[in-house]
């Protein structure tokens, strides 16, 4: 369910309200999601995945094209935020799902 951003209990309701904010309750099954504490786990995980990808991309650009420094800045600034969000949503949803599974009493399990 993490890849689709759905409720960890029913798999039907949307988990996110907006881009990265977790809803207070599942609209389908009523699961109270206010007790989730994804904390910094998702951002740290995304940094550990996205950082090496961006370093490899920068190295490839340097060895293949030898562009000026401003090209690196433009390309990496344009690529990094969308990739971070694309990776952040499933990472955060996975952490909420793991919490539901292992700390279910605190989330209405």
BAZA-468248 format. One line per field, with one value per atom (N, C-alpha, C): residue in one letter; residue number from 1; x, y, z; atom name. Coordinates in Angstrom, 3 decimals, padded with zeros to 6 digits. Layout:
BEGIN
rest	(A:...)
nr	(NUM:...)
u	(X:...)
v	(Y:...)
w	(Z:...)
atom	(CA:...)
END
This chain:
BEGIN
rest	(X:X:X:X:X:X:X:X:X:X:X:X:X:X:X:X:X:X:X:X:X:X:X:X:X:X:X:X:X:X:X:X:X:X:X:X:X:X:X:X:X:X:X:X:X:X:X:X:X:X:X:X:X:X:X:X:X:X:X:X:X:X:X:X:X:X:X:X:X:X:X:X:X:X:X:X:X:X:X:X:X:X:X:X:X:X:X:X:X:X:X:X:X:X:X:X:X:X:X:X:X:X:X:X:X:X:X:X:X:X:X:X:X:X:X:X:X:X:X:X:X:X:X:X:X:X:X:X:X:X:X:X:X:X:X:X:X:X:X:X:X:X:X:X:X:X:X:X:X:X:X:X:X:X:X:X:X:X:X:X:X:X:X:X:X:X:X:X:X:X:X:X:X:X:X:X:X:X:X:X:X:X:X:X:X:X:X:X:X:X:X:X:X:X:X:X:X:X:X:X:X:X:X:X:X:X:X:X:X:X:X:X:X:X:X:X:X:X:X:X:X:X:X:X:X:X:X:X:X:X:X:X:X:X:X:X:X:X:X:X:X:X:X:X:X:X:X:X:X:X:X:X:X:X:X:X:X:X:X:X:X:X:X:X:X:X:X:X:X:X:X:X:X:X:X:X:X:X:X:X:X:X:X:X:X:X:X:X:X:X:X:X:X:X:X:X:X:X:X:X:X:X:X:X:X:X:X:X:X:X:X:X:X:X:X:X:X:X:X:X:X:X:X:X:X:X:X)
nr	(1:1:1:2:2:2:3:3:3:4:4:4:5:5:5:6:6:6:7:7:7:8:8:8:9:9:9:10:10:10:11:11:11:12:12:12:13:13:13:14:14:14:15:15:15:16:16:16:17:17:17:18:18:18:19:19:19:20:20:20:21:21:21:22:22:22:23:23:23:24:24:24:25:25:25:26:26:26:27:27:27:28:28:28:29:29:29:30:30:30:31:31:31:32:32:32:33:33:33:34:34:34:35:35:35:36:36:36:37:37:37:38:38:38:39:39:39:40:40:40:41:41:41:42:42:42:43:43:43:44:44:44:45:45:45:46:46:46:47:47:47:48:48:48:49:49:49:50:50:50:51:51:51:52:52:52:53:53:53:54:54:54:55:55:55:56:56:56:57:57:57:58:58:58:59:59:59:60:60:60:61:61:61:62:62:62:63:63:63:64:64:64:65:65:65:66:66:66:67:67:67:68:68:68:69:69:69:70:70:70:71:71:71:72:72:72:73:73:73:74:74:74:75:75:75:76:76:76:77:77:77:78:78:78:79:79:79:80:80:80:81:81:81:82:82:82:83:83:83:84:84:84:85:85:85:86:86:86:87:87:87:88:88:88:89:89:89:90:90:90:91:91:91:92:92:92:93:93:93:94:94:94:95:95:95:96:96:96:97:97:97:98:98:98:99:99:99:100:100:100:101:101:101:102:102:102:103:103:103:104:104:104:105:105:105:106:106:106:107:107:107:108:108:108:109:109:109)
u	(000.805:000.000:000.859:002.115:002.974:003.173:003.341:003.548:002.320:001.153:-000.079:-000.530:000.112:-000.253:-001.635:-001.924:-003.239:-003.174:-004.328:-004.472:-003.840:-003.073:-002.435:-003.417:-004.601:-005.561:-006.445:-007.112:-008.071:-007.502:-006.457:-005.863:-006.667:-007.714:-008.578:-008.462:-008.529:-008.514:-007.163:-007.187:-005.949:-005.246:-003.948:-003.152:-002.755:-002.530:-002.008:-003.085:-002.936:-003.756:-002.809:-002.872:-001.910:-000.692:000.452:001.659:002.296:002.542:003.208:002.557:001.485:000.819:-000.066:000.072:-000.738:-002.090:-003.151:-004.506:-004.673:-005.654:-005.971:-006.690:-007.561:-008.344:-008.490:-008.588:-008.898:-010.371:-010.667:-012.049:-012.880:-012.247:-012.979:-013.226:-012.180:-012.334:-012.286:-011.930:-011.908:-010.680:-009.631:-008.409:-007.847:-007.586:-007.010:-005.521:-005.110:-003.720:-002.949:-003.583:-002.914:-001.767:-001.786:-000.745:000.510:000.528:001.725:002.856:004.049:005.220:006.312:006.140:007.132:008.443:008.363:009.570:010.487:011.778:012.770:013.190:012.529:012.917:012.833:011.734:011.564:012.573:012.748:013.737:015.162:015.532:016.885:017.048:016.042:016.103:016.201:015.432:015.481:016.853:017.431:018.774:019.804:019.684:020.640:020.484:019.305:019.087:019.381:018.820:018.923:020.324:021.006:022.358:023.312:023.469:024.367:023.916:022.611:022.115:022.544:022.407:022.783:024.288:025.069:026.530:026.946:026.336:026.644:026.246:025.079:024.635:025.613:026.058:027.011:028.341:028.801:030.048:029.909:028.792:028.553:028.517:027.812:027.754:029.146:029.949:031.299:032.177:032.145:033.030:032.535:031.250:030.687:030.642:030.247:029.994:030.908:031.522:032.371:031.683:030.498:029.765:030.312:029.947:030.325:029.557:030.055:029.483:028.018:027.600:026.214:025.253:025.700:024.838:024.547:025.543:025.317:024.263:024.406:023.468:022.053:021.888:020.545:019.962:020.723:020.211:019.874:020.759:020.510:019.392:019.248:018.152:016.810:016.805:015.561:015.192:016.168:015.911:015.660:016.370:016.334:014.966:014.276:012.987:011.935:011.719:010.728:011.114:012.392:012.823:012.654:012.935:012.775:011.318:010.397:008.968:008.502:008.953:008.562:009.020:010.196:010.695:010.119:009.798:009.348:007.973:007.045:005.684:005.649:006.235:006.197:007.013:008.108:008.901:008.087:007.405:006.597:005.414:004.784:003.661:004.124:005.317:005.844:006.083:006.600:006.824:005.511:004.486:003.175:002.625:002.788:002.332:003.068:004.366:005.156:004.720:004.477:003.992:002.638:001.773:000.450:000.584:001.465:001.623:002.228:003.253:003.974:003.586:002.931:002.443:000.953:000.229:-001.160:-002.075:-001.792:-002.672:-002.700:-001.621:-001.555:-002.222:-002.468:-003.096:-004.472:-005.062:-006.397:-006.458:-005.443:-005.332:-006.275)
v	(-001.185:000.000:001.265:001.139:002.325:003.004:002.238:002.838:003.598:003.173:003.855:004.906:004.995:005.994:005.762:004.518:004.157:003.812:003.755:003.441:002.085:001.983:000.705:-000.368:000.013:-000.981:-001.493:-000.598:-001.051:-001.062:-000.290:-000.244:000.541:001.195:001.930:003.445:003.933:005.377:005.994:007.252:007.975:008.313:008.128:008.372:009.837:010.491:011.849:012.882:013.983:015.164:016.199:016.407:017.279:016.494:017.163:016.548:015.524:015.913:014.999:014.920:015.664:015.654:014.411:013.703:012.507:012.954:012.345:012.669:012.304:012.945:012.611:011.272:010.988:009.744:009.230:007.922:007.313:007.579:008.062:008.380:007.112:005.976:004.735:003.931:003.628:002.762:003.511:004.797:005.595:005.408:004.782:004.579:005.928:006.086:007.311:007.324:008.222:008.298:009.396:010.061:011.146:010.627:009.378:008.814:008.412:008.556:008.154:009.121:008.618:009.424:009.005:009.402:009.048:009.777:010.932:011.669:011.952:011.802:012.090:010.843:009.737:008.496:008.570:009.105:009.187:010.151:011.370:012.256:011.698:011.069:010.499:009.366:008.509:007.433:007.955:008.993:009.592:010.205:010.848:011.423:010.338:009.200:008.116:007.470:007.530:006.976:008.018:009.215:010.250:010.854:010.982:011.556:010.845:009.529:008.831:008.909:008.906:009.026:010.363:011.435:012.758:012.887:012.274:012.309:011.559:010.413:009.645:010.435:011.089:011.918:013.064:013.727:014.832:014.328:013.187:012.613:012.253:011.659:011.299:012.545:013.586:014.831:015.421:015.393:015.966:015.203:013.881:013.092:013.019:013.070:012.939:014.260:015.342:016.608:017.755:017.679:018.739:020.110:020.217:021.485:022.499:023.776:024.765:024.521:025.109:024.879:025.280:026.346:026.789:025.746:024.927:023.871:022.826:022.475:021.547:022.114:023.384:024.017:023.987:024.334:024.357:022.954:022.023:020.659:020.023:020.128:019.484:020.172:021.479:022.182:021.824:021.591:021.218:019.760:018.886:017.451:017.042:017.632:017.175:017.272:018.406:018.462:017.462:017.333:016.330:014.902:014.565:013.223:012.999:014.023:013.902:013.641:014.349:014.156:012.785:012.391:011.079:009.958:010.101:009.084:009.240:010.481:010.740:010.147:010.253:009.770:008.276:007.405:005.983:005.670:006.411:006.173:006.525:007.644:008.057:007.113:006.713:005.774:004.435:003.992:002.730:002.828:003.954:004.121:004.141:004.782:004.780:003.350:002.609:001.221:000.336:000.530:-000.251:000.076:001.351:001.730:001.110:001.114:000.528:-000.952:-001.620:-003.058:-003.384:-002.655:-003.002:-002.193:-001.067:-000.268:-000.021:-001.013:-000.878:-000.357:-000.658:-000.209:001.304:001.949:003.410:004.066:003.323:003.895:003.311:002.701:002.164:000.806:000.029:-001.294:-002.286)
w	(000.000:000.000:000.000:000.374:000.479:-000.871:-001.921:-003.235:-003.708:-003.290:-003.699:-002.702:-001.542:-000.547:000.034:000.384:000.905:002.390:003.003:004.425:004.732:005.827:006.138:006.600:007.073:007.540:006.405:005.684:004.675:003.259:003.015:001.686:000.669:001.107:000.184:000.331:001.567:001.807:001.519:001.092:000.817:002.127:002.145:003.342:003.459:002.325:002.350:002.081:002.792:002.585:001.997:000.719:000.058:-000.380:-000.354:-000.899:000.039:001.301:002.225:003.599:003.833:005.138:005.263:006.378:006.626:007.177:006.678:007.132:008.606:009.247:010.637:010.735:009.776:009.767:008.343:008.233:006.938:006.642:005.463:005.086:004.881:004.638:004.359:005.638:006.401:007.576:008.902:008.869:010.088:010.957:010.458:011.241:011.667:012.945:013.482:013.163:012.299:011.877:012.598:013.549:014.269:015.123:015.518:016.369:015.618:014.289:013.546:013.852:013.821:014.088:013.120:011.860:010.849:011.103:011.753:012.139:010.966:011.200:010.171:009.409:009.640:008.973:007.468:006.951:005.502:004.870:005.407:004.789:004.824:005.923:006.012:004.996:004.897:003.909:002.487:002.196:000.858:000.602:001.613:001.428:001.143:001.836:001.619:000.243:-000.323:-001.658:-002.726:-002.559:-003.583:-003.666:-002.527:-002.531:-003.474:-003.342:-004.272:-005.726:-005.952:-007.329:-007.924:-007.153:-007.649:-007.824:-006.948:-007.091:-008.353:-008.592:-009.808:-011.049:-010.993:-012.120:-012.366:-011.312:-011.460:-012.021:-011.532:-012.047:-013.525:-013.878:-015.283:-016.163:-015.690:-016.464:-016.654:-015.589:-015.659:-016.633:-016.566:-017.423:-018.867:-019.051:-020.393:-021.161:-020.487:-021.181:-020.762:-019.576:-019.042:-019.102:-018.510:-018.572:-017.560:-017.751:-016.736:-015.434:-014.358:-013.032:-012.938:-013.637:-013.540:-014.102:-015.044:-015.597:-014.524:-013.726:-012.617:-011.674:-011.329:-010.400:-010.956:-012.205:-012.798:-012.880:-013.398:-013.570:-012.226:-011.261:-009.976:-009.190:-009.327:-008.650:-009.291:-010.579:-011.272:-010.995:-010.871:-010.712:-009.254:-008.313:-006.928:-006.254:-006.261:-005.554:-006.054:-007.366:-007.788:-007.405:-007.536:-007.145:-005.648:-004.859:-003.407:-003.043:-003.670:-003.378:-003.866:-005.041:-005.587:-004.657:-004.067:-003.142:-001.738:-001.333:000.030:000.312:-000.619:-000.362:-000.039:-000.862:-000.497:000.754:000.982:002.193:003.438:003.408:004.550:004.734:003.642:003.723:004.286:003.897:004.426:005.922:006.385:007.825:008.599:008.049:008.703:008.744:007.661:007.619:008.610:008.723:009.687:011.108:011.370:012.698:012.980:012.001:012.196:012.546:011.850:012.070:013.442:013.834:015.048:016.283:016.089:017.218:017.060:016.624:016.260:017.351:018.600:019.668:019.776:019.397:019.479:018.272:017.222:016.037:015.811:016.776:016.618:015.962:016.114:015.494:016.177)
atom	(N:CA:C:N:CA:C:N:CA:C:N:CA:C:N:CA:C:N:CA:C:N:CA:C:N:CA:C:N:CA:C:N:CA:C:N:CA:C:N:CA:C:N:CA:C:N:CA:C:N:CA:C:N:CA:C:N:CA:C:N:CA:C:N:CA:C:N:CA:C:N:CA:C:N:CA:C:N:CA:C:N:CA:C:N:CA:C:N:CA:C:N:CA:C:N:CA:C:N:CA:C:N:CA:C:N:CA:C:N:CA:C:N:CA:C:N:CA:C:N:CA:C:N:CA:C:N:CA:C:N:CA:C:N:CA:C:N:CA:C:N:CA:C:N:CA:C:N:CA:C:N:CA:C:N:CA:C:N:CA:C:N:CA:C:N:CA:C:N:CA:C:N:CA:C:N:CA:C:N:CA:C:N:CA:C:N:CA:C:N:CA:C:N:CA:C:N:CA:C:N:CA:C:N:CA:C:N:CA:C:N:CA:C:N:CA:C:N:CA:C:N:CA:C:N:CA:C:N:CA:C:N:CA:C:N:CA:C:N:CA:C:N:CA:C:N:CA:C:N:CA:C:N:CA:C:N:CA:C:N:CA:C:N:CA:C:N:CA:C:N:CA:C:N:CA:C:N:CA:C:N:CA:C:N:CA:C:N:CA:C:N:CA:C:N:CA:C:N:CA:C:N:CA:C:N:CA:C:N:CA:C:N:CA:C:N:CA:C:N:CA:C:N:CA:C:N:CA:C:N:CA:C:N:CA:C:N:CA:C:N:CA:C:N:CA:C:N:CA:C:N:CA:C:N:CA:C:N:CA:C:N:CA:C:N:CA:C:N:CA:C:N:CA:C:N:CA:C:N:CA:C)
END
